[in-house]
Amino acid sequence: MDNRWKNALYSLILLGVVALVWWWRQSGNLKMMRVEGETMATTYHITYFDEKQRDFKKDIDSLLVLVNQSINNYNPASEVTRFNKSGKGFRFELPYLLPPIEIAGKVFSQSRGAFDPTVMPLVNLWGFGSAKVTRPDSAKIDSIRSFIGFEKIQYNKDSVWKLDPRSQLDFGGIGQGYGADVITDFLKSRGIKNMLVELGGEGMACGINLQSGKSWELGILDPNSTQEQQFFKAYIALSDKSFTTSGNYFNYREIDGKKYSHTIDPVTGFPATRALLSASIFADDATTADAWGTAMMVLGHEKAIEICKDHPELGVFLIYSTPEGIATFATENIKPYLTINP
């Protein structure tokens, strides 16, 4: 090797060392920050790296208050509650009601109605809302089904209105994912690039975990878990992707000795009874992932696997029961990042 090539090689090595030292100093100065709190009847946990070591808890809590004022069905003064009580429509006052409506409409169409945010009257009828009731009769279910359907909701950039005055909106299926998106967008606006945002099990993984130098690793709950003893069926490494897992592990009602899932099938009006135990969705935003998680639970694993072929933008991991035991399905785009426990 002549001196010219040696000098070039030494220069490259020197540049590499300088870059490595710079990265080490930068990452060393980026302290891991943690913020936790409560919202939407659940908790949130946020981890991020910030060289200025800013604490964003007050800002995040203030944002979540506004989000709840828009989409929380249990808040009697929220925008969605006022819309539900109105006979016609509602003009938006805050910027947090239109985005989940738009995403809900998109997933409603793409999932062939499996995700439907107008299903709230059926949710309440089955006792998964504020009131606890006995098993409803078929006549009552059929009566309510007559005004279920997102096609009965119309909206533009200023307002949302009903084609049937009895229609109502429920963001329980995407509210937590949407809250996580609002937090993520806020932190990005403050220059945060590496963070893990989790709200009620839904959230967003951005950049990497600078402490480990790797992607963020998340566990996917095993359906055999109990509330007292929870363990994971799989792990996934994520970067710049949202995540959500929908399942019927703990949220069900028991009526006359029979368990009923909290996931209501908008078509039948009854709780979905499927072999599908959980659906983990990975998408560009948590609101979309959250909506698709609900849709997959309604569809069941066979229809869900078929619909995945039309949506390569989604990463999907399903856990379902078979006569031989527990089985899993994963789309090809997430297999390199997924570790499944036997």
N, C-alpha and C positions, 0 to 999 in steps of 0.2 A: 504493500500500500504506500503510495507516494505521500509526501508531506501535505500536498493540497487536500487530499482525501482525509488524511489524519486530522488536519485542522478543522475541516468541515464536520467530521464526526465528533471531535472534542467540543465544537461549538454547539452541536445539537444536544450533547449530553449536558453541557453547562446550562443551556436553555431549559432542558427538562428538569434539572435540579432546582433552578431558580423558580420555575412554575410550581414545582412540588412544595418548595418552602413557602411560596406566596399562598398557595391553597391551604397549607397547614396553618399558617398564621391567620388567614381569613376565617377558616372554620373554627379555629381555636378561640377567636374573638366573638363568634356567634354563639351566644349562650342559648341553651334550650329553654324556651319559655313555655309555661303551662297555664292555661286558663280553664276553669271549670265553673259550672253553674246549673241552674234548673230553668226549664222552659217547656211548654207544651206537654205538661204532665210527665216529663221525663228529665233526663240530664244531658248536658253537653260536656265534651272534653276536647280541648284544642291544644295541640303541641306545635310550636313554630320556632324558627330561628331568626333572630333579629340582632344585628350588630349594635343597635341603639338600645336594646333591652327594654323596649316599651311594653307596658302592660295595657292591653286593649280591653280588659274586662268591662269597664264602664261603657265603652263604645258598643261592644257586642251586646250587652244587656239592653242598652237603649234601642239598638236596632231590632232585637227580638221582641221588644215591647210593641214596636210599630208593626212588625210582621203579624203578631198575635191580634192586633187591632184590626187587621185586614182579613185574616183567614181562619181565626179560631172560632169554631162553632159553639164552644162552651162559653164564649164571652158574649153576653147579651147585647153589648154595644158595638161589636165588631161589624165590619162592613158585610161580611158574608152572612151574619145573622140577620142584619137589617134587610139584605137582599132576600133571604129565605122567608122572612115575614111579610115582605111586600107582595102585592098581587101582580106587579108588572116588572119593574126593573130598578136599577140603581146606577148612579153616576159615581165613578171612582173618585175617591178623595185622597188616597195614598197610592204610591206606586207599587204596592206589593200584592194586589189582588189580580191584576191582569196577567202577569207572567205565569202563575200556576194554572190559570184558566186556559191559556194558550197551549201549554204543554199537555194539559189534561185532554184537550180536544184532539191534539195530534196523536197521543197514545190511544185514546178511545177509538179513533179511526183505524189505526194500524193494528190494534189488537182485536179488531172486529167486535168491539163493544165489551170485551172482557174487563177492561178497566173503565169504570163509569162513575164519575163523581156525583151523579144525581141519585146514587143508591141509598142515601142517608135515611129516608123513611123506612126502608126495609131493614137497615141496620138497627134503627130504633125499635122496630116491630119485633125483632128477634132478641131484644134486650141487651144489645151491645152499645147502646147510647147511654144517656143519662138515666133512663128508667129501666128497671128490671121487671120483665114481664114473663108470663107463662108462654108455652108454645102457641104461636098464632095459628088460626085455622086457614085452610086453603083459600076460602072465599075472601078473607081479608088480604092475603098475599096477592091474589089476582087483582083485587081492587087497586092496590098500591102500584102494582106493576104497570097499570095503564098510564101512569104519568112518570115512569122511570125512563130515562134515556137522554143522553147528552145532546142529542139532536134537537131537543126541546129548549135548549139554551142558546141564545144568540148574543154576540158581543162585538164591539169595535174598540178603538183605542180610548174611548171616553166612558163607555157604559157597558153594562151587561143586563139582559132582560130575558123574560120567559115567554114561551109560546103557550105554556100551560101554567096558570097561576099557582098550581099545587107543587110545581117542581121546586127542588131545593138542591143546593150544592154542599158537598162535604169534602173537605180537604184532608181528612184523616189519613187517606192513602198516600198522600204526597207532601203533607205539611212539614214533616220533619226533614225530608230531603230538601225541600225548598228552603227551610231555615238554614240548613248547612250550606246551601249555595249562596245565600245572602251573606253569611259570615265569610265564606271563602272569597267572594268578590270584594268585600270590604278590606280584608287583609291584603289581597293583591293590590288594591288601590293605595295601600300604605307601603308598598314595596316588598312585601313578604313573598318569597318564592318557594321556600321549603316549609311545608306545614302538613299536619294531619288534623282534619276537622271531623269530629264525630258528634252527631246529635241523635240520640235515641237509636243508635245502631246504624244510621245512615250517614254518609259524609263524603269527603273528598281527600285524596292523597295527592299532594303537589310536590314536585321536585323529589328530593331524597331526604333521608334521615342523616343529617351531617355528622351525628355522633358515630354512626356505624359506617357511613359512606355508601350505604346501600338503599335500595327502594324501601318504602314503608311495608312492613309485614303485618298482615291481618289474619285473624283466625275466623273460621266459619264454623258455627256451632253445630255440634252433633245432635241429631234429632232425639237421641236417647238421653239427652241431658235433662235434668230437672232444675227447677229454680234454685234449689239448694246446692246442687252439684252440677256445674256446667263444664263441659270439655269440648274440644274441637275435633271436627271431622276432617278439616283441611286447612291449609294455610295458603295465602296468596301474596305475592310481592307486587305492589302497585306504585306507579308513578304517573302523575297527571291523569288520574282516572277517579271517577266516583265509585261508590260501593253501597250496596244495600242487600240485606237478606230478609226475605219474607218467609214466615212459617207459622204453623199453628201449634207451636210447642206448648205455650202456656196460656194463650188467650182463647178460651172456649167457654161455652156454657153447658151445663149438664141438666137435661130436662128428662124426667122420668127414666133416669139411669142411662140416657144416651148423650154422648158428647156432640156438641154442635160447634163447628168452626166459626171464628169471627169473620172469615172471608165469605161475603155474600155473592152468589152468582146473580148478576143483574138479569140474566135471561130467565132463569127458573124462579127467582125470588127466594130460593132456599140457600142455606149455607153450602158452600162447595164441598163435596165429598170426593176427594181424589186420592190417588196413591202418592201424589207428590207431597213430600214432607217439608221441603224448603226450596226456595229459589233465590240464588244470589246473582245479582245483576251488576255489571260494571259498564259504565257509560261516560259520556263527556260531562254530564252534569247529574247531580244527585236527585233532582226532581224527576227527571226522565227515568233514572234507574229505579226510584221508589215506585213510580207508576207501573213500570214493567214488572216489578216484583209482585205487585198485587195481581196484575193481569195473568202472569204465569201460574199463580196459585189457583186462579179461577179456571184457567184452561186445562190444567193437569199436564203431566210430563209429556205425554205423547203429542198433544197439539202444540205444546210449548216448543218441543224439539223441531217440529215441522215449521213453526213460525220463525224460528231462529235462522232458517235458510234465507228468509227474505230480509233479515236485519243483521248483516255482517258487522254493523257498527257497534253491536252489543256484545259484551262478554257475558256468558251465562253458565252457571254451575248449578245443577239440579241434584237433589237427593230425593229418592223415591223408594217406595216399598214394592217388592215383588214376592211371589210365593216362595222364592228361594232365599229371601232376605233383603237387606238394604243394597240399592244400586245407585250409581251416580252417572251423570252426563256432564261433559264440559265442551264448550265450543273450542274450535281449534286455536282461536286467537288468544286464549288465556292458558292453554295447556303448558307452555314453557314457563309460566310464572306460578303454577299451581302445584302444591304438594298435598296428596290425599293420603290420609292415614288408613291403614287396612281395617 
